[in-house]
Amino acid sequence: MLCKSVYLRENEGDMSVHLDTYVSKTDGDMNCAPRDAMIVLPGGAYAFLAERESEPVAKAFLAEGFNVFTLYYSINEKAAFPRPVVDVSLAIAHIRANAAEYNIDPDRIFVCGFSAGGHLAGAAGTFWNRDFAAFPGMKKGENRPRGVILSYPAASLDRDLRHEYCTELIMGKKDAADEECAAYSLEKQVTEDTVPHFIWQTEEDECVKVENSLVLVNALVAKRIPTEFHMFPKGPHGMSVASKEVYCNTPKNIDPHVGSWVRLAVEWTRLI
């Protein structure tokens, strides 16, 4: 297996933004056709990056036949948009440019994000063709994902729905005006160019209101963007893959029914 770190902003002296690769061996009798790629974006309110939404998720998709890349994107004082969106653009472009080394199909790069990372995954799928999402010298479409998977996403920056601290970091300030927040509130920015979405959340989520997902689904359907949505009745925020590996002293984190989202998401990728 190819496991390495790729520093995407090394030329700026920033070693925090990087990809960790989980790429299956492809030589000898392990030779196989190019795989789909999955980029994992952990959550953490843009203030930290949750370990339970990093390697456990990467291993789950690796087991399903993907080559996987966990992106450690800009957080805290560097989280103000659009910088994290550019991080994802850099990651997608890097993977696409090195498709042969990573043995992936350059036209089948997916992004899977959790909570704040779910907002960022949705931003990657909606803002890919906006000027602010580009890095210097980027070719148009070089950063477009095939589709995005949003896990309990902090999707909306609407005053009645948003996660306040997450919104503060996205906007780079407290008490941003509603019209400023609307620029990065996903349900307000969906267009016909938005990529296909798979979204899941639990109804019991008390950290990010499930209405975040519901308003985004409605916006996607209104623009006829291919969308699959699953609302599970039970479970707290931050369940990740809902297995013993992400127990985190929270018994409710273990739920095979909720954990079925991984299989459902994999099946969805095969359809688009």
BAFI-3210 file (N, C-alpha, C; in Angstrom, 3 decimals, decimal comma, padded with zeros to 6 digits):
// residues 272
n [1|2|3|4|5|6|7|8|9|10|11|12|13|14|15|16|17|18|19|20|21|22|23|24|25|26|27|28|29|30|31|32|33|34|35|36|37|38|39|40|41|42|43|44|45|46|47|48|49|50|51|52|53|54|55|56|57|58|59|60|61|62|63|64|65|66|67|68|69|70|71|72|73|74|75|76|77|78|79|80|81|82|83|84|85|86|87|88|89|90|91|92|93|94|95|96|97|98|99|100|101|102|103|104|105|106|107|108|109|110|111|112|113|114|115|116|117|118|119|120|121|122|123|124|125|126|127|128|129|130|131|132|133|134|135|136|137|138|139|140|141|142|143|144|145|146|147|148|149|150|151|152|153|154|155|156|157|158|159|160|161|162|163|164|165|166|167|168|169|170|171|172|173|174|175|176|177|178|179|180|181|182|183|184|185|186|187|188|189|190|191|192|193|194|195|196|197|198|199|200|201|202|203|204|205|206|207|208|209|210|211|212|213|214|215|216|217|218|219|220|221|222|223|224|225|226|227|228|229|230|231|232|233|234|235|236|237|238|239|240|241|242|243|244|245|246|247|248|249|250|251|252|253|254|255|256|257|258|259|260|261|262|263|264|265|266|267|268|269|270|271|272]
n.u [000,836|000,446|001,286|001,460|002,225|001,062|001,914|000,048|000,200|002,832|004,561|003,864|004,820|003,167|002,544|000,443|-001,809|-002,633|-002,622|-003,272|-002,482|-004,159|-003,576|-004,083|-001,908|-000,688|000,854|002,444|000,702|-001,362|-002,263|-004,662|-007,635|-008,025|-009,134|-012,011|-011,712|-011,715|-012,046|-011,646|-013,094|-012,679|-014,759|-015,302|-016,028|-014,609|-012,629|-011,029|-009,823|-011,524|-010,501|-011,978|-013,398|-011,631|-009,204|-010,773|-012,904|-011,547|-010,494|-012,849|-013,856|-011,690|-011,816|-013,999|-013,122|-012,161|-009,528|-008,146|-008,076|-007,274|-008,030|-006,469|-007,514|-007,635|-007,988|-009,293|-007,804|-007,231|-009,427|-011,318|-013,517|-012,724|-010,653|-010,542|-012,039|-010,438|-008,355|-009,528|-009,864|-007,165|-006,465|-008,117|-007,236|-004,541|-004,743|-006,033|-004,130|-002,171|-003,129|-002,290|-000,175|-001,599|-003,388|-006,084|-009,291|-009,413|-011,763|-013,469|-013,622|-014,514|-015,925|-016,127|-017,578|-017,838|-020,008|-018,750|-016,896|-018,670|-020,091|-017,976|-017,472|-019,884|-019,585|-017,419|-018,664|-020,510|-019,342|-017,283|-016,890|-016,661|-014,889|-013,543|-012,888|-010,725|-007,231|-004,039|-003,299|-004,944|-006,804|-010,013|-012,517|-010,785|-010,907|-013,312|-015,451|-016,727|-018,985|-020,547|-020,502|-022,330|-022,189|-024,131|-024,193|-023,101|-024,690|-026,124|-025,966|-027,885|-029,560|-031,370|-030,719|-028,005|-024,767|-023,263|-020,504|-019,091|-020,029|-018,974|-016,208|-016,118|-016,910|-014,996|-015,321|-017,300|-020,879|-021,555|-023,231|-026,506|-026,722|-024,069|-023,446|-025,119|-023,744|-022,153|-023,857|-025,081|-027,596|-028,590|-027,051|-027,061|-026,851|-027,534|-025,142|-024,186|-022,848|-023,822|-025,381|-025,086|-026,629|-026,747|-028,189|-028,984|-032,157|-032,171|-029,991|-028,430|-026,546|-026,014|-028,685|-031,145|-032,579|-030,763|-029,868|-032,331|-033,231|-031,248|-031,524|-034,046|-033,381|-031,584|-033,231|-035,017|-033,450|-033,073|-030,876|-029,187|-029,901|-029,550|-030,992|-030,841|-032,472|-031,892|-033,593|-032,561|-029,753|-026,724|-024,947|-022,017|-021,402|-019,832|-018,612|-020,175|-019,406|-017,679|-015,116|-015,264|-016,273|-015,721|-016,376|-019,085|-021,902|-024,085|-022,918|-022,432|-024,084|-025,443|-027,461|-027,442|-024,816|-025,060|-025,030|-022,594|-022,433|-024,691|-023,915|-021,696|-022,982|-024,500|-022,483|-021,854|-023,835|-023,607]
n.v [-001,199|002,234|004,713|007,937|011,400|014,340|017,581|020,318|023,068|023,695|025,399|027,801|027,747|026,542|023,806|022,469|021,900|019,094|015,943|012,635|009,514|006,493|004,071|001,270|-001,496|-002,064|-003,575|-006,604|-009,625|-008,225|-006,421|-004,286|-002,823|000,768|002,465|003,993|007,201|008,484|011,310|012,206|014,337|015,319|016,265|018,946|021,525|023,428|024,092|022,100|018,844|015,928|012,833|010,477|010,686|010,423|008,337|005,912|006,214|006,354|003,745|002,286|002,955|002,183|-000,570|-001,031|-000,865|001,570|003,939|005,988|009,258|011,313|014,563|017,136|020,043|023,706|025,262|026,882|030,006|030,117|029,280|030,851|031,394|031,900|029,990|027,183|025,900|026,212|024,601|022,062|022,104|022,120|019,589|017,813|018,417|017,668|014,868|014,106|014,851|013,048|010,561|008,137|007,254|006,877|005,011|005,542|006,397|009,301|010,668|009,961|010,997|011,365|013,188|013,077|014,320|015,359|016,829|019,962|019,386|018,247|020,470|021,639|019,697|019,865|022,494|022,167|020,714|022,493|025,009|024,619|025,734|028,411|031,501|032,065|029,610|028,656|027,956|029,538|029,271|027,123|024,901|025,152|023,234|021,368|020,876|019,694|017,536|014,164|013,494|014,197|013,306|013,906|013,968|014,335|017,281|020,626|022,502|024,863|028,405|029,976|032,064|030,805|028,140|027,539|026,400|028,122|028,675|027,412|028,870|031,375|030,916|030,206|032,601|034,273|036,124|037,493|037,770|038,223|039,744|038,781|038,652|038,349|035,852|034,271|033,836|031,605|029,725|026,682|025,779|028,018|028,460|026,533|025,460|024,697|023,553|022,267|019,335|015,785|014,648|012,807|012,455|012,169|011,950|011,988|012,099|012,794|014,413|016,811|018,729|019,728|020,887|018,824|019,990|021,365|019,521|018,967|021,393|021,737|019,450|020,003|022,259|021,136|019,297|021,079|022,161|019,982|018,285|015,253|013,368|011,635|010,855|010,103|009,859|008,924|007,637|007,523|008,422|010,222|013,317|013,163|010,413|009,093|006,185|004,610|002,342|-000,049|000,892|003,632|004,177|005,871|006,186|006,540|004,915|005,126|005,689|003,360|001,685|-000,422|-000,026|002,744|002,732|001,560|003,485|003,699|001,499|002,130|004,592|003,816|002,173|004,137|005,689|004,045|004,472|006,903]
n.w [000,000|-000,796|001,263|002,117|002,837|001,309|000,756|000,253|000,249|000,431|-000,897|000,136|002,603|004,413|006,176|007,172|005,664|004,059|002,271|003,256|002,008|001,055|-000,676|-002,576|-003,254|-006,523|-008,218|-009,562|-008,776|-007,779|-009,536|-010,918|-012,391|-012,796|-009,859|-008,218|-006,648|-003,317|-001,384|001,909|004,267|007,386|010,223|012,655|013,230|011,807|013,520|014,546|013,534|013,380|014,623|014,585|012,294|010,314|009,725|010,311|008,503|006,082|005,968|005,774|003,219|001,675|001,998|000,454|-002,102|-003,036|-003,713|-001,292|000,176|002,757|003,592|005,243|005,995|005,927|009,072|012,070|012,559|009,886|008,584|007,332|004,653|001,176|001,562|002,601|000,593|-001,633|-000,779|-001,129|-003,899|-004,675|-003,739|-005,250|-007,847|-007,641|-007,195|-009,539|-011,460|-010,898|-011,466|-012,622|-010,962|-008,587|-009,362|-010,126|-011,537|-013,272|-013,772|-011,814|-009,054|-005,812|-003,019|000,466|003,302|006,782|009,097|009,733|007,766|006,033|005,187|003,798|001,831|000,415|-000,463|-002,187|-004,174|-005,153|-005,543|-007,332|-009,856|-009,422|-009,365|-006,976|-005,927|-007,231|-007,752|-008,435|-011,869|-012,338|-014,386|-015,924|-014,427|-013,469|-010,822|-010,297|-008,567|-008,990|-007,539|-004,346|-000,869|001,913|005,304|008,068|007,621|008,332|006,802|006,303|006,645|007,555|009,863|011,622|011,549|011,583|012,796|015,245|015,989|013,976|011,784|012,411|012,068|009,352|008,173|009,144|011,101|013,819|013,972|011,243|008,496|007,319|004,522|003,790|004,909|003,378|001,033|001,405|002,313|001,730|000,682|-000,486|-002,671|-004,626|-007,980|-011,474|-012,130|-009,941|-008,432|-008,279|-005,212|-002,155|000,884|004,407|007,705|011,243|012,849|015,501|015,938|017,842|017,671|015,064|013,415|011,910|009,928|008,401|006,493|005,287|004,095|002,232|000,630|-000,493|-002,020|-003,844|-005,173|-006,336|-008,319|-009,818|-009,329|-009,211|-006,384|-003,315|-000,232|003,220|006,248|009,392|012,237|014,885|016,977|017,858|017,068|015,013|014,456|012,633|011,107|012,642|014,121|016,326|016,275|016,405|018,876|021,163|023,890|023,836|023,801|022,028|019,617|018,307|015,945|013,816|011,942|011,319|010,463|007,997|006,092|004,769|002,974|001,430|000,349|-001,183|-003,070|-004,295|-005,525|-007,632|-009,392|-010,615]
ca.u [000,000|001,139|000,857|002,354|001,589|001,325|001,700|-000,551|000,559|004,235|005,192|003,527|005,355|002,096|002,639|-000,728|-002,770|-002,005|-003,352|-002,716|-002,959|-004,407|-003,655|-003,792|-000,826|-001,231|001,776|002,425|-000,617|-002,376|-002,587|-006,103|-008,063|-008,085|-010,195|-012,572|-011,011|-012,548|-011,373|-012,359|-012,953|-013,175|-015,440|-014,643|-016,485|-013,527|-011,725|-010,111|-010,173|-011,865|-009,827|-012,948|-013,916|-010,461|-008,758|-011,833|-013,667|-010,655|-010,419|-014,140|-013,943|-010,625|-012,340|-015,025|-012,501|-011,698|-008,297|-008,696|-007,194|-007,827|-007,539|-006,386|-007,727|-007,384|-008,898|-009,060|-007,626|-007,100|-010,639|-012,229|-013,711|-012,823|-009,422|-010,720|-012,525|-009,252|-007,651|-010,143|-009,509|-005,777|-006,437|-008,701|-006,336|-003,347|-005,088|-006,332|-002,876|-001,335|-004,044|-001,563|000,536|-002,560|-004,244|-007,492|-009,934|-009,445|-013,126|-014,311|-013,097|-015,615|-015,551|-017,010|-017,298|-018,608|-020,299|-018,124|-016,356|-019,808|-020,277|-016,895|-017,712|-020,943|-019,008|-016,614|-019,571|-021,327|-018,526|-016,111|-016,693|-016,594|-013,516|-012,890|-012,476|-009,577|-005,872|-003,333|-002,944|-005,867|-007,639|-011,429|-013,016|-009,736|-011,250|-014,703|-015,645|-017,811|-020,132|-020,156|-021,228|-022,409|-022,599|-024,628|-023,487|-023,467|-024,830|-026,745|-025,505|-029,074|-029,548|-032,193|-030,277|-026,550|-023,907|-022,739|-019,041|-018,710|-020,314|-018,003|-014,926|-016,292|-017,001|-013,804|-015,705|-018,581|-022,024|-021,591|-024,574|-027,199|-026,404|-022,712|-023,530|-025,818|-022,788|-021,578|-024,918|-025,159|-028,929|-028,849|-026,080|-027,184|-027,161|-027,591|-023,790|-023,865|-022,659|-024,727|-025,208|-025,603|-026,675|-027,403|-028,151|-029,955|-033,174|-031,872|-028,784|-028,672|-025,454|-026,371|-030,104|-031,382|-033,114|-029,661|-029,937|-033,624|-033,323|-030,323|-032,165|-035,091|-032,737|-031,034|-034,357|-035,569|-032,567|-033,007|-029,566|-029,353|-029,717|-030,052|-031,000|-031,288|-032,601|-032,035|-034,353|-031,845|-028,300|-026,209|-024,052|-020,638|-021,342|-018,838|-019,058|-021,109|-018,905|-016,913|-013,875|-015,506|-017,083|-015,450|-017,099|-020,472|-022,552|-024,983|-022,152|-022,437|-025,430|-025,302|-028,441|-026,860|-023,589|-025,359|-024,845|-021,391|-022,842|-025,609|-023,141|-020,910|-023,906|-024,854|-021,391|-021,851|-024,942|-023,410]
ca.v [000,000|003,514|005,614|009,073|012,699|015,288|018,919|021,035|024,494|023,738|026,575|028,956|027,504|025,999|022,344|021,898|021,431|017,965|014,710|011,328|008,585|005,085|003,592|-000,160|-001,971|-002,325|-004,314|-008,046|-010,246|-007,300|-005,475|-004,186|-001,644|001,982|002,523|005,291|007,882|009,126|012,263|012,295|015,614|015,181|017,402|019,612|022,926|024,235|024,451|020,973|017,778|014,789|011,584|009,407|010,885|010,409|007,005|004,893|006,402|005,968|002,281|001,767|003,081|001,350|-001,939|-001,103|-000,813|002,906|004,478|007,008|010,367|012,162|015,932|017,976|021,351|024,892|025,411|027,975|031,335|029,977|028,626|031,772|031,089|030,601|029,214|025,725|025,413|026,130|023,393|020,902|022,225|021,665|018,140|017,129|018,610|016,836|013,455|013,944|014,959|011,890|009,423|006,901|006,818|006,452|004,000|005,941|006,958|010,746|011,180|009,430|011,459|011,740|013,858|012,694|015,174|015,171|018,031|021,076|018,793|018,067|021,771|021,849|018,800|020,485|023,668|021,675|020,265|023,604|026,170|024,201|026,582|029,821|032,014|032,052|028,247|028,299|028,313|030,097|028,358|025,991|024,800|025,046|021,880|020,511|020,649|019,241|016,145|013,422|013,622|014,455|012,612|014,813|013,282|015,331|018,504|021,965|023,007|026,174|029,521|030,745|032,408|029,888|026,761|027,370|026,160|029,478|028,769|027,018|030,016|032,426|030,595|030,290|034,009|034,984|037,177|037,308|038,602|038,578|040,061|037,658|038,573|037,811|034,422|033,597|033,501|030,292|028,853|025,808|025,685|029,263|028,588|025,428|025,806|023,536|022,994|021,531|017,910|014,901|014,602|011,791|013,128|011,423|012,555|011,418|013,054|013,179|015,248|018,027|019,671|020,336|020,597|018,022|020,878|021,702|018,582|019,037|022,551|021,504|018,479|020,712|023,109|020,263|018,764|022,178|022,333|018,659|017,685|013,887|013,426|010,559|011,346|009,165|010,384|007,835|008,187|007,539|008,591|011,562|013,920|012,678|008,955|008,575|004,942|004,006|001,025|-000,086|001,647|005,041|004,130|007,152|006,189|006,914|003,702|005,412|005,781|002,044|001,420|-000,998|000,549|003,998|002,395|001,113|004,590|003,470|000,633|002,879|005,596|003,107|001,786|005,387|006,091|003,182|004,893|008,221]
ca.w [000,000|-000,843|002,323|002,206|003,002|000,230|001,311|-000,867|000,311|000,845|-001,498|000,968|003,932|005,251|006,143|007,836|004,666|003,379|002,000|003,602|000,984|001,346|-002,060|-002,620|-004,106|-007,860|-009,082|-009,398|-008,947|-007,264|-010,597|-011,136|-013,138|-011,971|-008,868|-007,884|-005,560|-002,308|-000,507|003,182|004,966|008,755|010,815|013,767|013,289|011,228|014,615|014,656|012,595|014,227|014,266|014,316|010,936|009,425|009,327|010,234|007,258|004,985|005,917|005,322|001,759|001,104|001,978|-000,589|-003,416|-003,388|-003,178|-000,405|000,516|003,806|003,460|006,435|005,372|006,755|010,205|013,015|011,982|008,433|008,080|006,643|003,234|000,502|001,641|002,650|-000,706|-002,489|-000,339|-001,799|-005,317|-004,793|-003,526|-006,416|-008,991|-007,424|-007,410|-010,962|-012,212|-010,566|-011,523|-012,934|-009,748|-007,582|-009,975|-010,016|-012,721|-013,015|-013,903|-010,739|-007,773|-004,931|-001,772|001,566|004,445|008,009|009,869|009,012|006,544|005,140|004,551|002,835|000,698|-000,373|-001,119|-003,309|-005,223|-005,648|-005,893|-008,102|-011,044|-009,033|-009,415|-005,666|-005,595|-008,076|-007,355|-009,597|-012,948|-012,441|-015,563|-015,603|-014,236|-012,916|-009,415|-010,171|-008,151|-009,653|-006,653|-002,961|000,192|003,050|006,524|009,033|007,246|008,811|005,440|006,205|007,470|007,902|011,291|012,410|011,386|011,552|013,944|015,384|015,967|012,619|010,922|012,743|011,451|007,902|007,787|009,600|012,040|014,483|013,590|009,825|008,019|006,692|003,097|003,684|005,203|002,282|-000,029|001,674|002,797|000,550|000,073|-001,220|-003,759|-005,577|-009,365|-012,372|-012,235|-008,720|-008,727|-007,537|-003,764|-001,240|002,180|005,492|009,025|012,169|013,288|016,873|015,992|018,614|017,417|013,783|013,188|010,714|008,897|007,496|005,374|004,615|003,197|001,121|-000,271|-001,236|-003,015|-004,886|-005,953|-007,131|-009,489|-010,454|-009,138|-008,693|-004,930|-002,462|001,146|004,244|007,599|010,352|013,362|016,155|016,965|018,113|016,090|014,983|014,530|011,680|010,483|013,602|014,502|017,567|016,097|016,738|020,097|021,840|025,165|023,579|023,288|020,910|018,375|017,668|015,428|012,477|011,007|010,843|009,743|006,634|005,148|003,950|001,861|000,574|-000,386|-002,192|-004,137|-004,998|-006,429|-008,827|-010,249|-011,208]
c.u [000,870|000,528|001,875|001,543|002,023|000,949|001,290|-000,231|002,015|004,945|004,882|004,128|004,328|002,110|001,427|-001,740|-002,122|-002,988|-002,581|-003,330|-003,123|-004,658|-003,204|-002,665|-001,387|-000,276|001,683|001,046|-001,725|-002,784|-004,097|-006,415|-008,082|-009,319|-010,835|-011,763|-012,022|-011,671|-012,233|-012,044|-013,527|-013,915|-014,649|-014,927|-015,485|-012,539|-010,679|-010,568|-010,320|-011,211|-010,826|-013,566|-012,786|-010,129|-009,856|-012,660|-012,822|-010,602|-011,724|-014,263|-012,845|-011,107|-013,397|-014,450|-012,076|-010,231|-008,664|-007,623|-007,884|-007,185|-007,613|-006,360|-007,524|-008,447|-008,485|-008,890|-007,455|-008,361|-011,551|-012,288|-013,224|-011,600|-009,653|-011,228|-011,362|-008,407|-008,205|-009,837|-008,090|-005,692|-006,972|-007,770|-005,081|-003,638|-005,328|-005,042|-001,975|-002,151|-003,317|-000,847|-000,429|-003,518|-005,724|-007,979|-010,073|-010,822|-014,037|-013,657|-014,269|-015,068|-016,590|-016,644|-018,282|-018,767|-019,743|-017,490|-017,437|-020,166|-019,217|-017,037|-018,801|-020,460|-018,173|-017,493|-020,404|-020,485|-017,361|-015,837|-016,724|-015,129|-012,815|-012,425|-011,223|-008,264|-005,133|-002,953|-003,888|-006,667|-009,093|-011,859|-012,014|-010,057|-012,660|-014,760|-016,764|-019,113|-019,636|-021,084|-021,169|-022,994|-022,893|-023,983|-024,012|-023,663|-025,277|-026,093|-026,671|-029,142|-030,309|-031,668|-028,800|-025,949|-023,094|-021,215|-018,498|-018,900|-019,313|-016,659|-015,002|-016,230|-015,786|-014,098|-017,023|-019,642|-021,957|-023,030|-025,181|-026,836|-024,979|-022,728|-024,178|-024,869|-022,196|-022,576|-025,346|-026,521|-029,283|-027,979|-026,130|-027,544|-027,245|-026,231|-023,356|-023,807|-023,653|-024,348|-025,786|-025,516|-027,322|-027,221|-029,133|-030,924|-032,867|-030,661|-029,097|-027,593|-025,686|-027,814|-030,300|-031,976|-032,032|-029,695|-031,222|-033,715|-032,381|-030,911|-033,236|-034,489|-032,165|-032,143|-034,943|-034,752|-032,355|-031,583|-029,767|-028,967|-030,289|-029,919|-031,538|-031,311|-032,865|-032,693|-033,542|-030,354|-027,859|-025,398|-022,685|-020,471|-020,313|-019,380|-019,897|-020,714|-018,143|-015,642|-014,043|-016,398|-016,947|-016,235|-018,551|-021,195|-023,445|-024,241|-022,120|-023,859|-025,307|-026,277|-027,912|-025,606|-023,816|-025,196|-023,626|-021,744|-023,750|-024,874|-022,298|-021,796|-024,300|-023,739|-021,394|-022,904|-024,657|-022,065]
c.v [001,247|004,425|006,736|010,331|013,620|016,672|019,865|022,521|024,665|024,974|027,852|028,834|026,967|024,480|021,677|021,324|020,304|016,814|013,533|010,317|007,176|004,421|002,138|-000,478|-002,399|-003,106|-005,814|-008,628|-009,412|-006,284|-005,462|-002,912|-000,429|001,989|003,908|005,877|008,516|010,037|012,430|013,626|015,456|016,433|018,007|021,095|023,900|024,694|023,361|019,928|016,473|013,508|010,486|009,524|010,941|008,975|005,949|004,996|005,978|004,445|001,670|001,839|002,298|-000,097|-002,134|-000,903|000,554|003,066|005,785|008,016|011,198|013,536|016,648|019,426|022,487|025,044|026,613|029,308|031,293|029,408|029,542|031,444|032,245|029,689|027,696|025,139|025,277|024,919|022,158|020,929|021,729|020,146|017,383|017,236|017,761|015,368|013,191|013,963|013,745|010,595|008,111|006,364|006,247|005,378|004,319|006,446|008,463|011,377|010,726|009,709|011,990|012,416|013,504|013,512|014,990|016,494|019,268|020,582|018,483|019,363|021,988|020,938|019,364|021,714|023,257|021,270|021,363|024,763|025,847|025,115|028,070|030,271|031,887|030,659|027,818|028,694|028,808|029,025|027,187|026,042|024,603|023,588|020,921|020,096|020,112|017,794|015,493|013,549|013,822|013,719|013,495|014,065|014,315|016,704|019,759|022,841|024,458|027,190|030,464|030,923|031,399|028,454|026,535|026,953|027,438|029,551|028,413|028,198|031,142|032,166|030,655|031,744|034,816|036,109|036,814|038,214|039,091|038,810|038,861|037,523|038,080|036,298|033,646|033,153|032,114|029,337|027,963|025,806|026,927|029,399|027,462|025,965|024,529|022,870|022,259|020,037|017,060|014,796|013,329|012,413|012,208|012,155|011,822|012,509|013,586|014,104|016,571|019,077|020,443|019,928|019,858|018,864|021,386|020,810|018,751|020,224|022,389|020,514|019,161|021,585|022,287|019,719|019,847|022,428|021,022|018,086|016,276|013,819|012,182|011,029|010,279|009,871|009,215|008,383|008,372|007,801|010,022|012,094|013,222|011,178|008,340|007,298|004,093|002,588|001,106|000,748|003,115|005,150|005,417|007,296|006,661|005,710|003,957|005,560|004,456|001,714|000,889|-000,412|001,861|003,718|001,913|002,232|004,358|002,620|001,379|003,912|004,948|002,706|003,015|005,803|005,264|003,619|006,190|008,300]
c.w [000,000|000,218|002,434|002,453|001,878|000,739|000,191|-000,883|000,775|000,301|-000,724|002,369|004,912|005,122|006,800|006,848|003,868|003,176|002,581|002,645|001,535|-000,008|-002,114|-003,589|-005,455|-008,766|-008,792|-009,592|-008,310|-008,326|-010,849|-011,895|-012,224|-011,077|-008,851|-006,726|-004,618|-001,457|000,739|003,850|006,375|009,216|011,958|013,831|012,683|012,303|014,861|013,655|013,378|013,735|013,911|012,928|009,917|009,023|009,332|008,955|006,066|004,848|005,425|003,805|001,054|000,974|000,900|-001,988|-003,896|-003,010|-002,500|-000,009|001,593|003,698|004,803|005,946|006,386|007,842|011,061|012,303|010,465|007,784|007,288|005,157|002,369|000,663|001,729|001,331|-001,680|-002,093|-001,053|-003,294|-005,551|-004,668|-004,739|-007,612|-008,852|-007,719|-008,887|-011,793|-012,004|-010,583|-011,782|-011,699|-008,720|-008,091|-009,763|-011,371|-012,489|-013,148|-012,776|-009,378|-006,947|-003,673|-000,716|002,794|005,580|008,737|009,156|007,723|005,536|004,445|003,481|001,617|-000,209|-001,110|-002,322|-004,478|-005,842|-006,171|-006,822|-009,300|-010,709|-009,012|-008,070|-005,240|-006,347|-007,420|-008,591|-010,614|-013,126|-013,727|-015,146|-015,506|-013,640|-011,477|-009,217|-009,695|-008,947|-008,857|-005,239|-001,996|001,424|004,248|007,601|008,819|007,934|007,580|005,361|007,138|007,784|009,419|012,148|012,414|011,680|012,899|014,123|015,275|014,589|011,661|011,158|012,063|009,922|007,439|008,222|010,561|012,698|013,848|012,146|009,401|007,293|005,218|002,863|003,899|004,057|001,180|000,153|002,312|001,635|-000,120|-000,732|-002,467|-004,782|-006,958|-010,192|-012,526|-010,980|-009,022|-007,926|-006,054|-003,157|000,150|003,206|006,822|009,924|012,622|014,679|017,013|016,715|018,399|016,125|013,483|011,868|009,586|007,949|006,251|004,582|003,658|002,013|000,125|-001,109|-002,331|-004,164|-005,780|-006,849|-008,390|-010,241|-010,444|-008,595|-007,213|-004,277|-001,021|002,079|005,593|008,531|011,620|014,640|015,949|017,155|016,936|016,151|015,014|013,594|011,026|011,432|014,022|015,824|017,471|016,474|017,972|020,901|023,145|025,027|022,973|022,082|019,582|017,622|017,247|014,008|011,460|010,447|010,024|008,324|005,615|004,253|002,736|000,899|-000,266|-001,484|-003,357|-004,967|-005,953|-007,710|-009,838|-010,986|-011,953]
res [m|l|c|k|s|v|y|l|r|e|n|e|g|d|m|s|v|h|l|d|t|y|v|s|k|t|d|g|d|m|n|c|a|p|r|d|a|m|i|v|l|p|g|g|a|y|a|f|l|a|e|r|e|s|e|p|v|a|k|a|f|l|a|e|g|f|n|v|f|t|l|y|y|s|i|n|e|k|a|a|f|p|r|p|v|v|d|v|s|l|a|i|a|h|i|r|a|n|a|a|e|y|n|i|d|p|d|r|i|f|v|c|g|f|s|a|g|g|h|l|a|g|a|a|g|t|f|w|n|r|d|f|a|a|f|p|g|m|k|k|g|e|n|r|p|r|g|v|i|l|s|y|p|a|a|s|l|d|r|d|l|r|h|e|y|c|t|e|l|i|m|g|k|k|d|a|a|d|e|e|c|a|a|y|s|l|e|k|q|v|t|e|d|t|v|p|h|f|i|w|q|t|e|e|d|e|c|v|k|v|e|n|s|l|v|l|v|n|a|l|v|a|k|r|i|p|t|e|f|h|m|f|p|k|g|p|h|g|m|s|v|a|s|k|e|v|y|c|n|t|p|k|n|i|d|p|h|v|g|s|w|v|r|l|a|v|e|w|t|r|l|i]
***
